[in-house]
Amino acid sequence: MLAEGPLPVRDLAAAVGVTHSAASQTAAQMARAGLVTHTPDPRDARIELTPKARALLPRIEAEWDATVAAMAELDAELSMPLAELLTEVAEAVRRRPFRERIAAAHRP
């Protein structure tokens, strides 16, 4: 997404499913590492990849492809895809937090 050009932080946050604050903090860390630049905008700062970051894109894409392949292999060994299982776990913990479960298990 950022590889296509400058992007408002708000749009980037929405695209990757994080808060504006989280995206801003990550962009600030990336700026300190020389991976993005900030361009002022009256409504929302825009961020853009630096040449250093663009040079890393082929390596990042290769790592992502390897990760996707490894996940597919792992999913094939499981009774259900890991992403589905983790979604179920997150929903169960949302319904009844783990802290409550521990407290209930600890009661005499």
Stockholm file with secondary structure:
# STOCKHOLM 1.0

chainA/1-108         MLAEGPLPVRDLAAAVGVTHSAASQTAAQMARAGLVTHTPDPRDARIELTPKARALLPRIEAEWDATVAAMAELDAELSMPLAELLTEVAEAVRRRPFRERIAAAHRP
#=GR chainA/1-108 SS CGGGSCEEHHHHHHHHTCCHHHHHHHHHHHHHTTSEEEECCSSSCEEEECHHHHHHHHHHHHHHHHHHHHHHHHHHHSSSCHHHHHHHHHHHHHHSCHHHHHHHHHCC
#=GC SS_cons         CGGGSCEEHHHHHHHHTCCHHHHHHHHHHHHHTTSEEEECCSSSCEEEECHHHHHHHHHHHHHHHHHHHHHHHHHHHSSSCHHHHHHHHHHHHHHSCHHHHHHHHHCC
//
